[in-house]
């Protein structure tokens, strides 16, 4: 069995056929300056190939440039309601997703653009989703905090702090029951460390030895509250209390995150149970784009500057050389320019369909249940 391959393929109807994005893999085979492929949904998109330093650098740059472009669209009013920028934390998403197999899954957070892009979600579809357009990955109905694509194993971003953890535990339990060796990742921030639902998820995963990798992106702040004033003990201590192997890693170093994630994923896949990574990272932008209007001051310029010196992109660029990094930057810029063109050309949803998809349909009752 291919590592992380599910016992049965994901349902083809998990995304609308008329807007189903299809990514080619590896990344460089996709035309950089053309609109995304819109092949039928029975040809599922491929997860992003992140198996070389060049591919990992390109994904870091894609996430960074995507977020910068999205910030511009927030300012212009194309994206309403704002976003939670992932700028600065890219090494965590890329390092973790580089360790995953094609059938593995992830549950994301309110700051989830980096996670879903690193998994392979088409940036054109994601940008259209942020803009609330029909061409979006969820037809414009999910927006920034609810991006999902079951075909890629993306179980959804989530606006509720820590809420991805029980979803990941449930998915891992289901995979184990189905005989799959898939691993599920639950991303969350330091603000989730005191949430009961996360602690309950850690407990169940440990009791049932489920293949879950818990990834805490500790950027030092829960909105504006410093983690040091809210979390007794430590993040890794939370996991250790449940007997879960826990490691603290430099979340600004893509290769350090990848190495730690690969070890944890391999252990979980082989029946070793859950693992926990605390990735020490930092967001260069505010918690939310509204901070610019609210003029909040809870971090000093010196603190932000000191973390910017540890930016994961220059480190990754040094590993492949300046010339190659510049070429990849240009490739990403062309791809995102096409993505923005696609997003802006995509229509807004018809208000007459506002109540569509509120209720599930086509459900199959369990054996023995009365339909």
N, C-alpha and C positions, 0 to 999 in steps of 0.2 A: 504493500500500500504506500502511495506517495505520502510523505510526512504531512500530516494535517488534513489529509483527504477525507471528506465525509463519507459515510456509508452509502448515502444516496445524494445525488446532486441537488443543489438548491432549486426550488421551484422556479420555472421560467416566468411565472406571472408575478414575481416579487417586485417587478418594476414595470411601468407601462411600456408596451411595445413601441408606441409611437414616439417615445422620448428616451428610449433606452440607450445610454451611452455605451460605447464599446471601445475600450482602450487596447491598443496593441502592446505587446510586450516582447522584448524589452522596450523601454521608453523611447530610445533613439530611432526606432523604426517608424514611429508615428510622424507624419508630416507636421513640421513645426508651425507652419503658417496657414493651415487649412482648417475649416470647420470640422468638428468632431464627427466621426463615423456614426451613422444612425442605423446600423444593421439590426435585423430582427432580434428580439429578446432571447430567442433560443440559441444565440451565439453569445454566451455570457462574457463580460469584460474580464480581462486578465488582471491579476494583482500586480502591483508595480514590482519590477525587477530591481532589487537593491543589493545585488551580490558583489559589486565591485566598488572601490573608492570613487570612481568617476560617477557611477549611477547614484551613489549616496550623496555626493556633492550636488549633483543636478537636482535631486529631490529637495535638498536643503534650500537651494536657490529657488526652486519652484514655489515652495511654501512661503519663503520670505517675500518673494516678489508678488505672489498671489495676495498675501495679506496687505502689502503696501498698496497694491492696486485697489483692493477692497476698501481700504481706508479712504482713498480718493473718491470712490463711489459713494461712500457714506457722506463725505463732505459735500458732494454735488447733489445729494438727495436721491440718487438712483437706488441706493440701499437705505431703506427706512428702518428706524428702530435701533440702529447701531449694531456693533459686533464686539466680541471679546477677542482682541488680537492675540495671535500665538507668537508674535515676533520675539525672538530670543530663546524660545524653548524648542526650536526645530530639531535639535540633536536627539531629543527624547523620542519623538514620533518616528524619526528615520531609523534610529538605532534599534528600537523595539520592533518595528515592522520589518526590518531587515532580517530578523530572527524567525519570522513566521513562515509557515508553509502555505500552500494555496488553499487548503481547506480550513485553516484556522480562522478565528473570529476575534472581533474586538467590540467593546462597548466604550463609547467616548463620553465627553463632557460638554459643558457650555462653551469651552474653549477648544473646540474639536476640529477646526479646519485642517490643522496639521496632521492629525491622526488619519482622517479619511483620505486626504490627498496622498499621504505616504502609503496607504493601503492600495491606492490605484484609482480612486474616484476621479473621473474626468474633470479637470479644472473648469472647462467651459460649462459643464452641467452644474458644477458647484457654484460658479459665479452667477449663473442664471437663477439658481435656487436662492442665493442671497438677495437677488433683485426681485424675488417673488414672481418669476416668469414661468410660463408653461413648460419651457425647455429645461427647467431645473431638474435635478436628480430626483426630486419628489414632487415634480410639477408645480413648484413654488409654494407648496403647502407646509413644508417643514422649516424653511428658513435656516438661519445660522445655527440654531441650537438643536436641530432635529434631523440633520442629514443622515440618511441611511441608504444602504444598498445591500440586501441580503445575499445577492450573488457574489459579492466580494467579501462576505462575512462581516460586513459593517452592520452591527445590530442597532445602531442609532446613537447619535449624540443625545445629550439629555440636559435639560435646564434645571433639574433637581440635583442638588449637591449629593454626590455619593450614590445616586440611583442606578448608575451603570453596573455597580458591583453585584447586586442580586441577579440582574439580568445575565451577567457573565457566568455566575455560578449555576443558574438554571440551564444555560446553554451547554456548559461543560457537563452537567449531569446528564442531559439529554444525549449528548454525543457519546458519553461513556455507556449509556444504556443501549445505544445503537451499535456499539462495537467499533466506533471510530476512535482514532488516536489523535483527534484534533485538540488543539489547545486554545483557550479563550483568554484574551487580555482584558482587564478592567483598568482603564485609566481614571484617575481622580486627583484632585489637588490636596494640599495640606489642610484646606478648610473642611475636608470630608473626614479627617482623622477622628473627630469627636462625634460623628454621626452614627447612631445606633445601627442603621441599616448596613453600614460598612463592617462594623464589628460582628454583626450577625452573619454576614457573608463570609468573613474570615473564619468564623467558627464552623459553619457548615462545610466550607471547602476543606478545612483541616480534618473534620470528623469523617468526611466521605472520601478524602484523599483525591479530590477532583483536580483535573488538569487546568488550573487557573493561574495566570500570572497577574498579580496585583501590582500596578505601577503607580506610585505616588509621585506626581510632579510637584515637588516642594519648591515653589517660587518665592517662599518667604512671607506671603501675604494672602489672607482670605479676604478678598476685596481690599479693604484698607487696614485690616487688623493684622499686626505682625504675628507670625506663627509662634514666636517665642513667648508671647503673652497669652496664648490660648491653648497650647498643647503641653500637657504635663508629660514628662518623660520624653520619649522620642518616637518617631514614625516607625522605625524598625522594631522598637520595643513593643509596639502594638501587635505586630505580627508574631514576634517571638513568644508573646504570652500565649498564643494559640499553637505553639510548636511549629510554626511555619518558618522555613529558612528565609532570612531577610538580609539584604545587602544594601549598603549605601554606595551610590556611584555618582561620579561627576556628570551631571546632566547637561553640561556644556560641551562635552566631548562625545561625539557620535560613536567613535570606535569603542570607547569604554562602555557606553550604554549597550552597544551591539554585543560585545563580548559577554557582559553580564546577562543580557536577555537570552542569548543563545544557550548559555549554560542552564538557565532556569527553564527554558522551553524544552530542551532536550530531557531534562529530568522529569518534567511534568508529562511529556509524551511517553516516557518509558514507565509510567505508573508511580513516579515518586511523589505525586501530590503537588499541592500549590506552592508557589514561591512569591516573594515580595521584594520589589525594588523601590528604594527611595532615590529618586533622581533629583539632586540638588541643582536647581536651575533658576532662571530669572526671566520675567517678562519685561522687555524694554519699554513697552507702551503701558498705558493704564489698564486697570481691570476691565474697563468698558470704554467705548468711545465717548460716552457721556461725560467722562471725567474732564474732558477738555472744556466743556461748557460749565461744569460745576466748579472747576478750578480747585480741585482737591490738592492738598499738600501733605503727604504722609511719608514721602521718600525724599531724601536730599539729592541734589544734582550730583554730588560726589559719589553717593552710593550707586546711582544709575551708571555713572561714568566708569566706576570700577568694574561693574559687571559687563559693560560693553567691551572692555578690554579682553574679556574671555569669550567674545562672540564665537559661536561654533563654526560660522562660515569661513573666516580666514584660515582657521586651523585645517579645515577640510580642503580648502583651496591649495594650501601649501603642500598637501599630500599628493596632489596631482599636477602641480605646476601652474604658474600664472597664465601661460598661453592657453592651456587646455581649459582652465577655469573660465577665462574670458570667452572662449568659443561656446562653452556650455551656457554661460550667462546670456549670450546673444540668442541662442536657441530657445531658451526659456522665455526671453522677452518676446520673441516672435510668436511663440505658442500662446502666451497670455494675451497678446494683442488680438489674436484670432479669437481667443476665448471671450474677451470683452465684446468684440464685435458680434459674436454669436449670442451672448447674453442680452445685449441691447436690442438685437433684432427679434428676439423671442417675444411673443405677445404676453400681455397680462392675462390671467385667468378670467373666464367669463363669470361675472357675479352670480349668474343664474345657477351656477354649479357649486355655490358656496357650501351647501349641505352635503355634497357628495363625499363618500368615503368616511362618513362619521361612524358608520357601523360596519362590522365585519360581514362578509358574505362568502358563501361557498364553504362554510365550515363543515368538517366531517366529524360526527360524534364518535367517541371512543367505543370500542367493541363492548356490547352489553348495555350501552346507554340508550335511552329512549330519545329518538330524534324529535 
